[in-house]
Amino acid sequence: MLFLVAALLLLGIVLGTVAHVPLSVSLAAAVVIGAWLAVFAYRERHARRGRTTD
């Protein structure tokens, strides 16, 4: 529950920040976050394929 509250607080802070920075900075941050999530998803999928269940 505490994790959820902290996540929502952080989301509110980030959204407030995005409203005050230029559009180019927001888009650059979105690209960086999207690339990080894509790499994370690829690594997770690749790691799950390597596991075998016995």
N, C-alpha and C positions, 0 to 999 in steps of 0.2 A: 504494500500500500504506500509506503514511504517512497519507494522507487517511482510509482505512478505520479505522486505529487511533485517529486523533483523533476520528472520528465515534463510534466505540464508547465511547471514554472520556467524551465529552460526553453520550452517551445514559445511561451509568451514573451520571453526576453528576446529570442531570436526574431520573432515576427515583428516586434517593436523596432528592432534594429534595422530590419529590412525596409521598413517604411521610411527610414531617414537616410539611407545611403543611396547613391546614384544607381540607376538601372543597370549599368554596365558591371558594377561591383556585385550586384545581386545575381546577375546572370553568370558571372564568372564563378561565384561561390556555388551556384546550382550545378554548373558543369563539373566542378571539382567533386562535389558530394555525389553526383550521379556516377562519375567514373569510379569513385571509391566503392559505392554500392555494387556496381557491375563487377569489379574485381573481387569483392567479397563473395558475391553470388557464384562467380566462376570457381573460386577456390573451394567453397562449400560443396558445390556439385561435384567437382573433381575429387575431393576428399571422400565423398560418400561412395563414389564408384569404385574406389580402391579397397573399400572394406568388404569383407566376406562374412557371411553369417553361417556359423557351424552349429 
